[in-house]
Amino acid sequence: CGELSGTMRCTECTINAMFCPGCMCVRHCKQPLHRIQRWTGSFFAVHSLADTGLVVQLGHDGHACPNPKVQHRSLMVIDISGIHMVKYTLCCCMLQKLNPIVQFMHAQWFPATALCPCTVVTLCTLCLFHALAIQGKVNAYDFYNGLVCITDGAGKFKPKVAYNEFVHAVQIFHHIRMAKHAGRMYDPKGMQNTMRRELALVCPACPIPSLNLPPGWENAPPEDRYYAFLTIDANFKLKAKNRGTKAVMLSDSYAYIVQDADYASHLSKSMDDMKEVQSMLMLFLAWVLLSPQPWDFPPSIDGDVSREDSPMELDEPEGVVSLD
């Protein structure tokens, strides 16, 4: 470009060369989440491609759009390399007419909300967190704070807190992935045609008629009958806080949680049998409220009860209820 000496370098590219701001933007037009540094004369300072002048064009796989719509606010992108603020433009071509959410998804960016998203999470980050949560029991809070430390370990340029947005994206991603594994994403009628318990994993060791039992099993003698060993487990120490929020249930009775309407109807018909259980829950709630541990908000859920099979320790479909 004619620049005698560059002042910027990329810490993620294999070529550790110095470039001017214009060349840096050209080289990273399709890699907008790389971390760069700027030479100040005495040391390399943290810099961003957005401040360099890079604007990401969505909807055309990195190519120029004949009718772009410039967005006046930056987009927060949560990636495995850290948290980035990205300037972008949307495609407004009359031929494609792509929804902004679709344009984000084409760029492998998963939005945290479907209405005017300001925060997105890359799909590779969601897959990495899913693997770490299963294999290493890593929770969302520690994972997100790890990304914050990667972005700025000293806390000098701490990014805007987007933990809630990250959790929302993870929940929606897990829900869509669960529906995809169950084959529901290929139904022309969509998720609305999903039957109850259809997203739940069935225990392969439990005897299930018309699935893994031989024909004529019901005529077998008692000593040769098949048995399902089920256990009931309860947790009375959940720490959900009643903050007045209204959570949206993504899969009501599609997997393991009992449908709220059926559960409430069952409780109304069994109030006489629930007196002893209610007294126990009231004693537990009184112990929680009077405990030395400070509570900013009273618990909204006392605990949960799940029914699972003993051999595989898998929850039964629609076998989990909350004791709220």
BAKOLZA-212833 format. One line per field, with one value per residue: residue number from 1; residue in one letter; x, y, z of N, C-alpha, C in turn. Coordinates in steps of 0.001 Angstrom, whole numbers. Layout:
% BAKOLZA-212833
num <- NUM|...;
residuo <- A|...;
neast <- X|...;
nnorth <- Y|...;
nup <- Z|...;
caeast <- X|...;
canorth <- Y|...;
caup <- Z|...;
ceast <- X|...;
cnorth <- Y|...;
cup <- Z|...;
% end
This chain:
% BAKOLZA-212833
num <- 1|2|3|4|5|6|7|8|9|10|11|12|13|14|15|16|17|18|19|20|21|22|23|24|25|26|27|28|29|30|31|32|33|34|35|36|37|38|39|40|41|42|43|44|45|46|47|48|49|50|51|52|53|54|55|56|57|58|59|60|61|62|63|64|65|66|67|68|69|70|71|72|73|74|75|76|77|78|79|80|81|82|83|84|85|86|87|88|89|90|91|92|93|94|95|96|97|98|99|100|101|102|103|104|105|106|107|108|109|110|111|112|113|114|115|116|117|118|119|120|121|122|123|124|125|126|127|128|129|130|131|132|133|134|135|136|137|138|139|140|141|142|143|144|145|146|147|148|149|150|151|152|153|154|155|156|157|158|159|160|161|162|163|164|165|166|167|168|169|170|171|172|173|174|175|176|177|178|179|180|181|182|183|184|185|186|187|188|189|190|191|192|193|194|195|196|197|198|199|200|201|202|203|204|205|206|207|208|209|210|211|212|213|214|215|216|217|218|219|220|221|222|223|224|225|226|227|228|229|230|231|232|233|234|235|236|237|238|239|240|241|242|243|244|245|246|247|248|249|250|251|252|253|254|255|256|257|258|259|260|261|262|263|264|265|266|267|268|269|270|271|272|273|274|275|276|277|278|279|280|281|282|283|284|285|286|287|288|289|290|291|292|293|294|295|296|297|298|299|300|301|302|303|304|305|306|307|308|309|310|311|312|313|314|315|316|317|318|319|320|321|322|323|324;
residuo <- C|G|E|L|S|G|T|M|R|C|T|E|C|T|I|N|A|M|F|C|P|G|C|M|C|V|R|H|C|K|Q|P|L|H|R|I|Q|R|W|T|G|S|F|F|A|V|H|S|L|A|D|T|G|L|V|V|Q|L|G|H|D|G|H|A|C|P|N|P|K|V|Q|H|R|S|L|M|V|I|D|I|S|G|I|H|M|V|K|Y|T|L|C|C|C|M|L|Q|K|L|N|P|I|V|Q|F|M|H|A|Q|W|F|P|A|T|A|L|C|P|C|T|V|V|T|L|C|T|L|C|L|F|H|A|L|A|I|Q|G|K|V|N|A|Y|D|F|Y|N|G|L|V|C|I|T|D|G|A|G|K|F|K|P|K|V|A|Y|N|E|F|V|H|A|V|Q|I|F|H|H|I|R|M|A|K|H|A|G|R|M|Y|D|P|K|G|M|Q|N|T|M|R|R|E|L|A|L|V|C|P|A|C|P|I|P|S|L|N|L|P|P|G|W|E|N|A|P|P|E|D|R|Y|Y|A|F|L|T|I|D|A|N|F|K|L|K|A|K|N|R|G|T|K|A|V|M|L|S|D|S|Y|A|Y|I|V|Q|D|A|D|Y|A|S|H|L|S|K|S|M|D|D|M|K|E|V|Q|S|M|L|M|L|F|L|A|W|V|L|L|S|P|Q|P|W|D|F|P|P|S|I|D|G|D|V|S|R|E|D|S|P|M|E|L|D|E|P|E|G|V|V|S|L|D;
neast <- 821|2145|2858|5497|6271|4522|2153|637|-197|-1315|-2329|-3206|-2943|-907|1147|3385|3588|3964|1434|-301|-3229|-5157|-4369|-4555|-7322|-8181|-6996|-8354|-11056|-12667|-12132|-13116|-12890|-10384|-7659|-5876|-2898|-1440|1394|2805|5078|6621|5608|3393|66|-3296|-5627|-8444|-10210|-12494|-12076|-10014|-11249|-12664|-15540|-18020|-19636|-22719|-24676|-23695|-21613|-19174|-18624|-19116|-22102|-24717|-26724|-26386|-27220|-26315|-25442|-25838|-24999|-22679|-22000|-21979|-19910|-19490|-16888|-14624|-12129|-12415|-14301|-15792|-16299|-18050|-18373|-20924|-22802|-26029|-27589|-29719|-30830|-33184|-33556|-32697|-33737|-33272|-33826|-32592|-31813|-31366|-29197|-27265|-27045|-26046|-23497|-22460|-23054|-24773|-27716|-28664|-31262|-34396|-35393|-34213|-31305|-28460|-26324|-24389|-23427|-20797|-21047|-19065|-18193|-20459|-20617|-18193|-18581|-20712|-19474|-17532|-19181|-20438|-18326|-16439|-17983|-18287|-19628|-21873|-21297|-18580|-17367|-18049|-16791|-14199|-13841|-14019|-11667|-9810|-10299|-9602|-7436|-6377|-8368|-8604|-9821|-12505|-15089|-18576|-21020|-22397|-23532|-26127|-27211|-25539|-26259|-28941|-28602|-27274|-29244|-31277|-29850|-29253|-31850|-32706|-30811|-31409|-33956|-33240|-31684|-33684|-35050|-36973|-36577|-36886|-39477|-42215|-44193|-42917|-41766|-44179|-45639|-44675|-44824|-45737|-43124|-41424|-38878|-37298|-34747|-34902|-34480|-32311|-32061|-34345|-37379|-39513|-42571|-43210|-40859|-38302|-38930|-39591|-41946|-45008|-44347|-45996|-47220|-45441|-44167|-44379|-41788|-40156|-40718|-40348|-38853|-38961|-36812|-37291|-36449|-36891|-35861|-35062|-34448|-33937|-32676|-32463|-31471|-32859|-33888|-36576|-37148|-39070|-39126|-40274|-39897|-39611|-40899|-39309|-39711|-42361|-43341|-42168|-39927|-38532|-39717|-42745|-45880|-47193|-49966|-51154|-49835|-50671|-53400|-53342|-52359|-54451|-56387|-55352|-55049|-55545|-53750|-51452|-50995|-49166|-46766|-46771|-46562|-43972|-42553|-43142|-41865|-39245|-38978|-39258|-36946|-35032|-35493|-34936|-32320|-28762|-27549|-27484|-30305|-31179|-33486|-36478|-36598|-37843|-38327|-38584|-37436|-36863|-38326|-37501|-38041|-36339|-34606|-33011|-30781|-29468|-29588|-31108|-33335|-36848|-39137|-41102|-40831|-40016|-40651|-41288|-41038|-42576;
nnorth <- -1213|1115|2081|2703|1682|-462|-314|-2088|-5380|-8794|-11071|-13615|-14524|-16494|-15202|-13047|-10159|-6591|-4194|-1550|428|314|-1927|-3875|-4023|-4904|-7437|-8736|-8798|-10998|-12231|-11113|-11355|-11563|-10839|-7904|-5844|-2660|-712|1565|3014|2431|94|-2721|-2106|-3076|-3366|-2929|-4330|-3008|-369|179|489|-1467|-2816|-5150|-6921|-8364|-11099|-11529|-13287|-12067|-10489|-7420|-5484|-4350|-2766|-1827|-1598|489|-44|1747|1162|-772|-4292|-6793|-9506|-12685|-14762|-17608|-16540|-14307|-11367|-9276|-6087|-5271|-3588|-3429|-4071|-4574|-6628|-5377|-6104|-6400|-8801|-10923|-10478|-11126|-12001|-10228|-11987|-14356|-13583|-13239|-15910|-17105|-16147|-17691|-16754|-16745|-15335|-13716|-13027|-12802|-10399|-7471|-7994|-7322|-8665|-11449|-14907|-16910|-19942|-21862|-21246|-21855|-24621|-25406|-24696|-26397|-28915|-28711|-28354|-30814|-32665|-31601|-30423|-27642|-24542|-21950|-19427|-19438|-20062|-17845|-15758|-16574|-16001|-13245|-12686|-13480|-11532|-9119|-9339|-7721|-6000|-3398|-2482|-3466|-5411|-4766|-6134|-9153|-11462|-12510|-12449|-14284|-16650|-16883|-17330|-19803|-21464|-21381|-22420|-25023|-26019|-25955|-27663|-30041|-30521|-30869|-33228|-34993|-35080|-33201|-30804|-31120|-31385|-30354|-28825|-27771|-26984|-26808|-29061|-31011|-33847|-34802|-35702|-36316|-35350|-36451|-38657|-42115|-44734|-47284|-49716|-50282|-52170|-51844|-52013|-52988|-51925|-52859|-55371|-58866|-60477|-61570|-61293|-60714|-63035|-64580|-66592|-65684|-65730|-65144|-62638|-59195|-56464|-53107|-51045|-48413|-45304|-42661|-39407|-36495|-33003|-30595|-28182|-26143|-23018|-21027|-17740|-15558|-13203|-11813|-12186|-13419|-16326|-17884|-20892|-23205|-25835|-27232|-29973|-31457|-32955|-33761|-32333|-32053|-31112|-27940|-27403|-29956|-30854|-29025|-29624|-32231|-31840|-30385|-32324|-34004|-32950|-33779|-35852|-34432|-32971|-33669|-33508|-30799|-29617|-30379|-28979|-26353|-26175|-26481|-24176|-22194|-22699|-21998|-19245|-18270|-18890|-18337|-17587|-14940|-13798|-12191|-12309|-14164|-17762|-19009|-21561|-24440|-26927|-29897|-32866|-35950|-38732|-41598|-44188|-46997|-48617|-47106|-44517|-42454|-39768|-40150|-39689|-36808|-36853|-35144|-32734|-29539|-28219|-25868;
nup <- 0|110|2566|4679|7185|9276|12009|13384|14499|14260|16692|16285|13715|11515|10287|11510|11065|10584|9941|8251|9237|7125|5526|7492|7948|5441|5290|7290|6720|6509|8834|11402|14162|15162|17369|17771|18029|18752|18045|20204|20329|22479|23546|22867|22566|23471|20906|18670|15885|15135|16014|14313|11906|10591|9108|9216|6713|6489|5221|2636|2632|3294|1090|-805|-462|-2572|-1545|1311|4821|7195|10541|13478|15990|17838|17721|20144|20293|21441|21723|21513|21604|23111|24102|21816|20281|17495|14435|12022|8982|7567|5087|2639|228|-2413|-3692|-2043|611|3354|6717|9601|11693|10305|8764|10749|11596|9285|9383|11386|13883|16824|17875|20964|21412|19678|18896|17774|18281|20281|21159|20331|20108|19100|17204|17568|20120|21668|21208|22356|25069|25635|25435|27484|29692|29870|30035|31889|33873|33889|34727|33479|34494|35355|32927|31313|32754|32407|29689|29887|31288|29362|27468|28797|31115|33115|33828|32972|30649|30858|29462|28636|30797|29890|30769|31266|28691|27462|28817|28011|25255|25358|26479|24505|22362|23278|23441|20737|19649|20978|19933|17280|17387|18015|15667|15140|13849|11194|10541|8627|9898|12048|15415|16723|16253|17862|19935|23296|25525|23479|23009|24916|26134|26008|28314|27410|28695|30091|30108|27403|25909|22496|21676|22748|23668|23299|21048|22527|25176|27322|27964|29292|32030|35569|36740|34620|33819|32739|34427|35538|37215|39228|40729|43141|43565|45437|45737|48060|48267|46393|44936|43632|43068|43859|41832|40525|37791|34623|33299|30130|29105|27163|26268|27048|28673|26665|27152|29988|32087|33841|32501|33319|33630|33883|36157|38126|38112|39064|41662|42789|43006|44858|47416|50035|50449|50306|52564|54593|53189|52498|55024|55721|53748|54466|56949|56057|54433|56381|57850|55960|55596|58129|58477|59098|56732|54429|52601|49758|48274|48740|48328|45239|44412|46235|45886|43868|42495|41113|38988|38218|36389|37855|36765|34627|35487|34338|33837|33893|31148|31422|34213|36211|38645|40115|43410|44063;
caeast <- 0|3033|3216|6868|6346|3231|2084|-299|36|-2374|-1790|-3783|-2522|385|2139|3600|4138|3343|614|-968|-4651|-5897|-4032|-5073|-8757|-8344|-6609|-9258|-12454|-13382|-11719|-13310|-12763|-8986|-7187|-4727|-2164|-904|2664|2695|6406|7378|5053|2215|-1176|-4452|-6421|-9543|-10432|-13557|-11448|-9161|-12097|-13268|-16991|-18366|-20833|-23459|-25606|-23043|-20418|-17981|-18514|-19810|-23543|-25103|-27672|-26178|-27839|-25317|-25948|-25168|-24516|-21793|-22526|-21101|-19739|-18811|-16162|-13643|-10960|-12739|-15512|-15426|-17284|-17911|-19221|-21439|-23892|-26953|-27950|-31099|-31109|-34553|-33584|-32538|-34703|-32943|-34052|-31309|-31447|-30812|-27870|-26377|-26829|-25162|-22140|-22146|-23265|-26067|-28222|-29200|-32687|-34907|-35857|-33150|-30191|-27247|-25289|-24411|-22412|-20389|-21439|-17952|-18179|-21551|-20243|-17128|-19178|-21516|-18562|-16924|-20207|-20715|-17133|-15761|-18939|-18045|-20884|-21877|-20693|-17129|-16961|-18136|-15738|-12950|-13761|-13728|-10233|-9075|-10448|-8808|-7151|-6051|-9573|-8508|-10841|-13456|-16247|-19903|-21473|-23393|-23705|-27511|-27371|-24852|-27074|-30107|-28164|-26975|-30509|-31946|-29027|-29469|-33210|-32740|-29994|-32170|-35005|-32603|-31315|-34918|-35633|-38111|-36266|-37171|-40922|-42733|-45003|-42051|-41818|-45547|-46193|-43958|-45648|-45200|-42043|-40751|-37483|-36590|-34014|-35486|-33470|-32281|-32066|-35673|-38278|-40531|-43327|-43123|-39576|-37195|-39435|-39949|-43396|-45569|-43721|-47007|-47643|-44350|-44441|-43929|-40340|-39451|-41227|-39393|-39141|-38292|-36451|-37368|-36160|-37342|-34854|-35543|-33466|-34632|-31750|-32282|-31233|-33485|-34407|-37806|-36824|-40168|-38967|-41146|-39125|-40377|-40585|-39070|-40239|-43316|-43667|-41544|-38835|-38529|-40522|-44182|-46633|-47683|-51420|-51452|-49310|-51571|-54655|-53098|-52241|-55765|-57164|-54671|-54681|-55562|-52512|-50308|-50900|-47912|-45668|-46802|-46032|-42522|-42022|-43249|-40768|-38002|-38938|-38987|-35520|-34248|-35637|-34348|-30933|-27795|-27151|-28330|-31095|-31705|-34836|-36889|-36533|-39069|-38481|-38028|-36664|-37495|-38409|-37349|-38146|-35326|-34389|-31814|-29581|-28775|-29705|-31686|-34651|-37967|-39859|-42092|-40649|-39422|-41570|-40720|-41793|-42823;
canorth <- 0|2272|2421|2269|891|-674|-117|-3051|-6791|-9690|-12095|-14916|-14927|-17177|-14232|-12052|-8982|-5315|-3666|-276|190|-89|-3311|-4746|-4213|-5703|-8813|-9327|-8555|-12248|-12694|-9908|-11631|-11703|-9848|-7188|-4947|-1460|-257|2949|3619|1794|-1226|-3090|-1900|-3798|-2595|-3707|-4109|-2006|952|353|894|-2623|-2954|-6474|-6967|-9607|-11461|-11799|-14100|-11235|-9650|-6127|-5495|-3143|-1952|-2140|-758|695|-88|2817|656|-1915|-5586|-7554|-10883|-13515|-15788|-18303|-15665|-13174|-10598|-8265|-5128|-5331|-2741|-4273|-3596|-5623|-6669|-4968|-6346|-6813|-10168|-11892|-10173|-11983|-11483|-10045|-13186|-15302|-13098|-13596|-17348|-17410|-15809|-18547|-15967|-17120|-14185|-13982|-12753|-12710|-9031|-6459|-8502|-6531|-9595|-12751|-15861|-17751|-21331|-22636|-21004|-22627|-26042|-25601|-24681|-27616|-30030|-28528|-28546|-32239|-33414|-31037|-29809|-26201|-23798|-20809|-18257|-19543|-20019|-16463|-14961|-16927|-15202|-11866|-12623|-13528|-10229|-8124|-9920|-6702|-5269|-1982|-2237|-4541|-5263|-4679|-7427|-9797|-12838|-12944|-12711|-15543|-17751|-17019|-17973|-21203|-22182|-21532|-23319|-26387|-26417|-26232|-28849|-31197|-30766|-31388|-34619|-35783|-35050|-32280|-29637|-31437|-31495|-29139|-28035|-27161|-27437|-26826|-30391|-31942|-34532|-34841|-36648|-36719|-34928|-37112|-39879|-43268|-45650|-48510|-50927|-50516|-52880|-50984|-52785|-52609|-51300|-53784|-56621|-59838|-60728|-62504|-61149|-60657|-64401|-65276|-66872|-64591|-65719|-64665|-61323|-58085|-55489|-51794|-50572|-46959|-44650|-41277|-38585|-35131|-31999|-29543|-27084|-25281|-21641|-20089|-16562|-14980|-11830|-11218|-12388|-14414|-17124|-18526|-22315|-23539|-27164|-27623|-31400|-32114|-33820|-34347|-31559|-32284|-29941|-27197|-27536|-31293|-30959|-28271|-30369|-33385|-31373|-29983|-33524|-34800|-32059|-34502|-36618|-33524|-32173|-33985|-32970|-29345|-29246|-30522|-27892|-25118|-26188|-26235|-22780|-21399|-22866|-21240|-17814|-17937|-19355|-17224|-17177|-13825|-13994|-10935|-12595|-15495|-18751|-19225|-23002|-25125|-28065|-30642|-34313|-36615|-40190|-42078|-45625|-47320|-49101|-46104|-43221|-41495|-39282|-40626|-38625|-36158|-37403|-34134|-31680|-28562|-28078|-24449;
caup <- 0|130|3932|4918|8411|9894|13462|13963|14256|14718|17586|15961|12378|11481|9823|12567|10395|10931|8860|8488|9519|5932|5182|8543|7700|4233|5577|8278|6382|6759|10160|12221|15593|15566|18341|17226|18918|18100|18604|20653|20371|23555|23823|22083|23309|22959|19950|18093|14455|14975|16111|13142|10794|9928|9166|8715|5879|6655|4160|1348|2882|3306|-94|-722|-728|-3324|-784|2731|5834|8239|11905|14224|17269|17683|18112|21029|19836|22433|20992|22344|21709|23968|23825|20832|19791|16042|13608|10950|8133|7162|3677|2371|-1180|-2672|-4188|-967|1671|4488|8055|10306|12443|9332|8405|11859|11591|8166|9815|12532|15092|17392|18632|22298|21383|18311|18647|17823|19101|20446|21585|19670|20556|17984|17367|18121|21567|22264|21184|23342|26406|25791|25697|28803|30721|30007|30415|33045|34803|33917|34675|32567|35139|35289|31523|30839|33387|31747|28467|30287|31604|28095|26821|29529|32416|34105|34199|32608|29626|31089|28564|29230|31314|29026|31267|31048|27265|27166|29339|27134|24008|25650|26669|23210|21560|23759|23075|19293|19397|21448|18950|16067|17620|18009|14337|15060|13019|9797|10384|7968|10825|13047|16796|17229|16060|18729|20910|24651|25816|22238|23033|26010|25850|26673|28832|26578|29526|30656|29184|26798|24903|21086|21382|22997|24242|22254|20942|23488|26495|28373|28278|29961|33447|36460|37001|33427|33446|32717|35476|35454|38545|39262|42008|43267|44241|45670|46137|48807|48511|45229|45334|42711|43763|43330|41441|39783|36360|34024|32366|29074|29017|25767|25942|28080|28615|25520|27568|31328|33027|33723|32073|34478|33785|34409|37520|39002|38224|39937|43042|43286|43305|45884|48515|51313|50560|50271|53792|55274|52384|52613|56340|55646|52941|55232|57914|55340|54028|57576|58176|54987|55827|59421|58538|59132|55386|53987|51391|49213|47828|49187|47248|44475|44286|47391|45438|42800|42658|39825|38943|37281|36438|38632|36067|33819|36158|33411|34246|33104|30438|32283|35541|37089|39056|41044|44662|44315;
ceast <- 855|3419|4599|6967|4957|3302|1185|110|-1123|-1747|-2300|-3429|-1156|1505|2247|4289|3377|2621|69|-2449|-5447|-5638|-4552|-6561|-8995|-8035|-7589|-10728|-13301|-12951|-11880|-13116|-11331|-8606|-5910|-4122|-1590|362|2568|4020|7286|6853|3856|982|-2315|-5273|-7517|-9689|-11540|-12991|-10506|-9955|-12777|-14770|-17356|-19663|-21484|-24355|-24981|-21756|-19135|-17814|-19342|-21273|-23914|-26059|-27517|-26915|-26881|-26002|-25136|-24700|-23687|-22455|-21516|-21095|-18916|-18202|-15187|-12361|-11214|-14050|-15126|-16614|-17044|-18877|-19657|-22520|-24734|-27252|-29429|-31436|-32544|-34635|-33521|-33578|-34493|-33241|-32716|-30868|-30823|-29418|-26859|-26045|-25938|-23709|-21687|-22205|-24678|-26583|-28804|-30687|-33105|-35364|-34702|-31971|-29013|-26060|-25482|-23274|-22063|-20746|-20308|-17844|-19274|-21221|-19142|-17691|-20007|-20620|-17932|-17940|-20496|-19501|-16513|-16646|-18676|-19376|-20729|-21176|-19171|-16631|-16983|-17038|-14357|-12765|-13470|-12248|-9383|-9140|-9582|-8573|-6860|-7274|-9540|-9565|-11896|-14680|-17550|-20376|-22601|-23619|-25123|-27761|-26708|-25672|-28305|-29728|-27874|-28261|-31226|-31180|-29222|-30862|-33289|-31942|-30705|-33289|-34430|-32225|-32540|-35599|-36767|-37837|-36605|-38664|-41434|-43553|-44192|-42241|-43233|-46183|-45506|-44902|-44975|-44197|-41208|-39279|-36672|-35883|-34604|-34366|-33451|-32330|-33431|-36556|-39402|-41271|-43226|-41820|-38409|-37641|-39832|-41462|-43846|-44974|-44759|-47491|-46557|-44715|-43882|-42435|-39532|-39935|-40105|-39834|-38352|-38059|-36368|-37083|-36664|-36315|-35381|-34381|-34218|-33756|-31463|-32233|-31809|-34119|-35658|-37549|-37925|-40052|-39894|-40365|-40060|-39944|-40470|-39707|-41131|-43771|-43092|-40481|-39109|-39416|-42003|-44872|-47286|-49179|-51781|-50979|-50204|-52902|-54488|-53004|-53597|-56627|-56570|-54250|-54673|-54273|-51284|-50139|-49577|-46731|-45611|-46258|-44518|-41909|-42089|-42167|-39437|-37883|-38672|-37525|-34657|-34296|-34988|-32898|-29988|-27380|-28052|-29034|-31609|-33153|-35226|-36841|-37881|-39344|-37821|-37120|-37338|-37435|-38345|-37482|-37205|-35187|-33058|-30626|-28796|-28788|-30150|-33059|-35719|-38599|-41024|-42040|-40054|-40463|-40842|-41635|-42001|-44230;
cnorth <- 1262|2713|1857|1361|786|-505|-1135|-4466|-7603|-10802|-13486|-15391|-15609|-16252|-13124|-10823|-7746|-4758|-2304|-540|-262|-1525|-4289|-5018|-5085|-7170|-9503|-9058|-9810|-12902|-11556|-10116|-11905|-10560|-9220|-6284|-3795|-1005|1225|3702|3026|404|-1455|-2975|-2675|-2875|-3492|-3373|-3088|-593|1223|809|-254|-2652|-4271|-6386|-8342|-9853|-11797|-12585|-13294|-10334|-8370|-6285|-4232|-2234|-2246|-1150|-658|708|887|2365|-609|-3178|-6287|-9011|-11624|-14703|-16475|-17491|-14455|-12526|-9408|-7336|-4947|-4345|-3534|-3547|-4795|-5511|-6313|-5129|-6837|-8261|-11183|-11704|-11083|-11271|-11265|-11260|-14223|-14872|-13380|-15091|-17772|-17102|-16646|-17769|-16240|-15952|-14599|-13716|-12614|-11315|-8070|-6932|-7539|-7401|-10916|-13594|-16743|-19207|-22184|-22433|-21802|-24121|-26336|-25622|-25940|-28807|-29921|-28737|-30019|-32980|-32911|-30362|-28307|-25473|-22553|-19602|-18296|-19472|-18587|-15594|-15335|-16173|-13736|-11705|-12696|-12184|-9177|-8664|-8911|-5911|-3791|-1599|-3336|-4350|-5169|-6065|-7953|-11230|-13346|-13265|-14025|-16744|-17967|-17718|-19450|-22012|-22404|-22505|-24768|-26889|-26780|-27492|-30118|-31542|-31323|-32849|-35523|-35794|-34079|-31090|-29874|-31659|-30229|-28246|-27444|-27742|-27513|-28208|-31445|-32539|-34512|-35979|-37007|-36340|-35635|-38367|-41023|-44209|-46930|-49790|-51233|-51241|-51977|-51812|-52146|-51898|-52269|-55088|-57580|-60018|-61791|-62408|-61161|-62049|-65195|-65549|-65782|-64571|-65217|-63294|-60277|-57048|-54213|-51288|-49050|-46458|-43214|-40517|-37160|-34256|-30841|-28315|-26286|-23828|-20648|-18951|-16036|-13497|-11179|-11380|-13495|-15154|-17800|-19985|-22700|-24871|-27644|-29056|-32093|-33126|-34381|-33601|-31813|-30989|-29264|-27401|-28899|-31442|-30214|-28991|-31581|-32966|-30980|-31190|-34334|-33943|-32778|-35286|-35723|-32748|-32419|-33408|-31454|-28893|-29354|-29377|-26566|-25053|-25912|-24773|-21873|-21506|-22067|-19751|-17377|-18367|-18156|-16749|-16053|-14158|-12625|-11099|-13962|-16484|-18889|-20698|-23654|-26287|-28719|-32129|-34929|-38111|-40690|-43590|-45920|-47760|-47993|-44716|-42124|-41070|-39830|-39455|-38115|-36732|-36436|-33061|-30770|-28403|-26603|-24239;
cup <- 0|1518|4240|6127|9024|11407|14147|13594|14824|15546|17255|14561|12453|11014|10861|11977|10838|9718|9262|8745|8303|5538|6234|8349|6480|4515|6518|7963|6594|8062|11161|13716|16013|16509|17793|18302|18105|18823|18941|20635|21444|23906|22906|22971|22649|22070|19395|16621|14211|15058|14943|11927|10078|10176|8495|7929|6018|5441|2833|1516|2773|2121|80|-1096|-1503|-2571|706|3630|7014|9610|12755|15609|17029|18216|19011|20593|20882|21704|21942|22489|22588|23552|22956|20583|18303|15403|12385|10165|7725|5673|3531|896|-1357|-3132|-3049|132|2885|5799|8744|11101|11513|8905|9506|11842|10430|8504|11000|13848|15595|18237|19970|22384|19931|17947|18859|18672|19106|20857|20858|20230|19363|18265|17928|19628|22262|22281|22204|24757|26649|26118|27081|29924|30936|30569|31718|34058|34966|33809|33808|33177|35042|33849|31001|31465|32855|30445|28774|30616|30346|27391|27485|30931|33499|34558|33843|31598|29704|30204|29340|29649|30431|29452|31019|29584|26868|27633|28461|25835|24218|25796|25339|22323|21984|23375|21591|18970|19860|20467|17651|16225|17628|16650|14164|14138|11550|9553|9703|8894|11962|14438|17346|17113|16923|19763|22281|24786|24584|22228|24101|25517|26673|27114|27998|27384|30106|29643|28707|25751|23526|20748|21575|23679|23125|22169|21938|24872|27617|28773|28991|31417|34343|36684|35808|32984|33480|33749|35196|36871|38518|40665|41963|44100|44346|46123|46784|49031|47253|45663|44331|43497|43065|43041|40600|38283|35889|32956|31365|28986|27550|25379|27068|27825|27389|25954|28967|32321|32768|33313|33274|34703|34372|35851|38511|39177|39145|41401|43617|43649|44452|47067|49859|51518|50639|51560|54502|54508|52506|53963|56357|54855|53681|56302|57237|54922|55217|57989|57232|55293|57133|59548|58570|57755|54905|52680|50948|48768|48379|48035|46556|44273|45491|46983|44246|43129|41272|40001|37864|37430|37109|37792|35377|34441|35191|33922|33312|32346|31283|33699|36532|37370|40035|42248|44978|44847;
% end
